[in-house]
């Protein structure tokens, strides 16, 4: 898994926020970033605007999930991880720490690297294809949101003998703290609500990947 930290930061994107389930529906939790005079800054260069946001975020989580079945089992470890990472003052350190923590809770042991350590160049698809080549990958699995540019830049992958596939996911339902069920919240929602079963629930939504530009799924199975 490659953390794409050497590309331009996009304000009000998933790079700095995610959604949780509240009694009012899905609401964003956002990490404040210093952006004034920093147009085009890379993710790895983003500085956190303040540290009090951590306590505010944890307070919001407690207000909405304290009665969730597995909240008590996870919140202290999450709080320690978040505070330590936020103390670095860097968005990339916070994001990587939270991703690693969630991966641990979900039983994901895939090695994780930062793109900035790989020394590759290029823009958009060319950059991603160069990263794949650098780590010896012959297959790239992408979220559907990037498909348009991947179709345009597919030649960069073809030249390197790298096939491009789109991740297909049908969101499973589970018991949330509030009703009705609302999909596509942060994985925190899953972890707090179902605990040890989180990995099984998440993986149950995976479907065979499909080739980029092809709406039909492949016969392959992603592990």
C-alpha positions in Angstrom: 0.0 0.0 0.0 1.4 3.3 -1.1 0.5 6.6 0.8 0.4 9.2 -2.0 1.9 12.0 0.1 3.9 13.8 -2.6 1.0 15.2 -4.5 -0.8 18.5 -4.1 -3.0 18.9 -1.0 -6.7 19.3 -1.8 -8.7 21.4 0.6 -11.9 19.9 2.1 -11.1 16.5 0.8 -10.7 13.0 2.4 -7.1 14.1 3.0 -8.2 16.1 5.9 -11.6 14.9 6.9 -14.0 11.9 7.2 -17.5 11.2 8.3 -19.0 9.7 11.4 -22.6 8.7 12.2 -24.4 11.0 14.5 -28.1 11.2 15.6 -28.4 13.9 12.8 -26.9 11.7 10.1 -23.4 11.6 8.6 -21.3 14.6 9.7 -17.7 15.5 8.9 -14.8 15.5 11.4 -12.1 17.8 9.9 -8.4 18.4 10.7 -7.5 22.1 10.4 -4.6 22.7 8.0 -2.5 25.8 7.5 -3.3 26.9 3.9 -2.9 30.7 3.8 -0.2 31.5 1.2 0.5 27.8 0.6 -1.4 27.1 -2.6 -0.2 23.9 -4.2 1.6 22.6 -1.1 2.1 18.9 -1.1 0.4 16.7 1.5 3.7 15.9 3.1 4.3 19.6 3.7 0.9 20.4 5.3 1.1 21.6 8.8 -1.7 21.2 11.4 -3.3 24.6 12.2 -3.7 23.9 15.9 -3.6 21.1 18.4 -6.9 21.7 20.4 -8.8 20.1 17.6 -7.7 16.7 18.9 -9.6 17.1 22.2 -12.6 18.5 20.3 -12.6 15.5 17.9 -12.3 13.0 20.8 -15.2 14.8 22.6 -17.3 14.5 19.5 -16.5 10.8 19.2 -17.4 10.2 22.8 -20.7 12.2 22.4 -21.8 10.0 19.5 -20.2 6.6 20.2 -19.9 6.2 24.0 -22.8 3.8 24.0 -21.5 1.8 21.0 -20.7 -1.8 22.0 -16.9 -1.7 21.3 -16.2 2.0 21.9 -14.6 1.5 25.3 -12.4 -1.2 23.9 -10.9 1.2 21.3 -11.1 4.8 22.4 -8.1 5.0 24.7 -5.7 3.5 22.2 -7.1 5.7 19.4 -6.8 8.8 21.6 -3.1 8.0 22.5 -2.3 7.4 18.8 -4.0 10.6 17.6 -2.4 12.8 20.2 1.1 11.5 19.6 0.8 11.9 15.8 -0.8 15.4 16.1 2.1 16.5 18.3 4.3 16.2 15.2 2.4 19.1 13.7 2.2 17.3 10.3 -0.9 16.0 8.5 0.9 13.1 6.9 2.1 11.8 10.3 -1.5 12.0 11.7 -3.0 10.3 8.6 -0.4 7.5 8.5 -0.8 6.9 12.2 -4.6 6.7 12.0 -4.4 4.4 8.9 -1.9 2.1 10.6 -4.1 2.0 13.7 -7.2 1.2 11.8 -5.3 -1.4 9.7 -4.3 -3.1 12.9 -7.9 -3.2 14.1 -9.0 -4.7 10.8 -6.3 -7.3 10.7 -4.6 -5.7 7.6 -0.9 -6.5 7.5 -0.1 -5.1 4.0 3.2 -3.2 4.1 2.8 0.5 3.8 5.2 3.0 2.2 5.1 6.7 1.5 5.4 7.8 -2.2 7.8 10.6 -1.1 10.4 7.9 -0.1 10.4 6.3 -3.6 12.0 9.0 -5.6 9.6 8.8 -8.6 8.5 11.7 -10.8 5.7 12.4 -13.3 2.1 13.8 -12.9 -1.2 12.0 -12.4 -1.3 8.5 -14.0 2.4 8.8 -15.0 3.4 9.3 -11.4 1.3 6.4 -10.1 2.6 4.1 -12.9 6.1 5.1 -12.0 5.4 4.2 -8.4 4.0 0.8 -9.4 7.2 0.1 -11.5 9.4 1.2 -8.6 7.9 -1.3 -6.2 7.7 -4.1 -8.8 3.9 -4.1 -9.1 2.3 -5.5 -12.3 -1.3 -4.8 -11.2 -2.7 -1.5 -9.9 -6.0 -1.5 -7.9 -7.7 1.9 -7.8 -10.8 3.3 -6.2 -13.5 4.2 -8.8 -13.2 7.9 -8.2 -9.9 8.0 -10.1 -11.2 6.1 -13.1 -11.6 9.1 -15.5 -7.9 10.2 -15.3 -6.7 6.6 -15.3 -8.5 6.0 -18.6 -6.8 9.1 -20.0 -3.4 8.1 -18.7 -3.6 4.3 -19.2 -0.8 4.5 -21.7 1.6 5.2 -18.8 0.7 1.8 -17.3 0.6 -0.1 -20.6 4.2 0.9 -21.4 5.3 -0.6 -18.1 3.2 -3.8 -18.5 1.0 -2.9 -15.5 -2.7 -3.8 -15.6 -5.2 -1.3 -14.1 -8.2 -2.5 -12.1 -11.1 -0.7 -10.4 -12.0 -1.8 -6.8 -15.7 -2.8 -6.6 -17.4 -2.6 -3.2 -21.1 -3.2 -2.2 -21.5 -1.6 1.2 -22.6 -4.2 3.8 -25.0 -3.3 6.6 -24.3 -3.7 10.3 -25.9 -2.4 13.5 -25.0 1.3 14.0 -25.4 3.4 17.1 -28.3 5.3 15.4 -30.9 4.2 12.9 -31.5 4.0 10.0 -28.3 2.5 8.8 -26.2 5.0 6.8 -23.3 3.6 4.6 -19.9 5.2 3.9 -19.0 6.5 7.3 -15.4 6.3 8.5 -14.1 2.8 9.4 -14.2 4.1 13.0 -18.0 3.6 12.8 -17.5 0.0 12.0 -14.8 -0.6 14.6 -16.8 1.0 17.4 -20.0 -0.8 16.5 -18.9 -4.4 15.7 -15.4 -4.6 17.2 -13.6 -7.9 16.3 -16.1 -8.6 13.5 -15.1 -5.4 11.7 -12.7 -7.0 9.2 -15.2 -9.8 8.3 -18.0 -7.2 7.7 -15.8 -4.9 5.6 -14.4 -7.8 3.5 -18.0 -9.1 2.9 -18.6 -6.1 0.7 -15.7 -6.8 -1.7 -16.6 -7.9 -5.2 -14.4 -9.0 -8.1 -12.4 -6.0 -9.5 -13.1 -4.8 -13.0 -10.7 -3.6 -15.6 -10.5 0.1 -15.9 -13.0 1.4 -18.5 -15.0 -1.8 -18.3 -18.1 -1.9 -16.2 -18.1 -5.7 -16.1 -16.2 -7.3 -13.1 -13.3 -9.6 -13.8 -13.1 -13.2 -12.7 -10.1 -12.4 -10.5 -10.3 -12.2 -6.7 -8.5 -9.7 -4.6 -7.1 -11.0 -1.4 
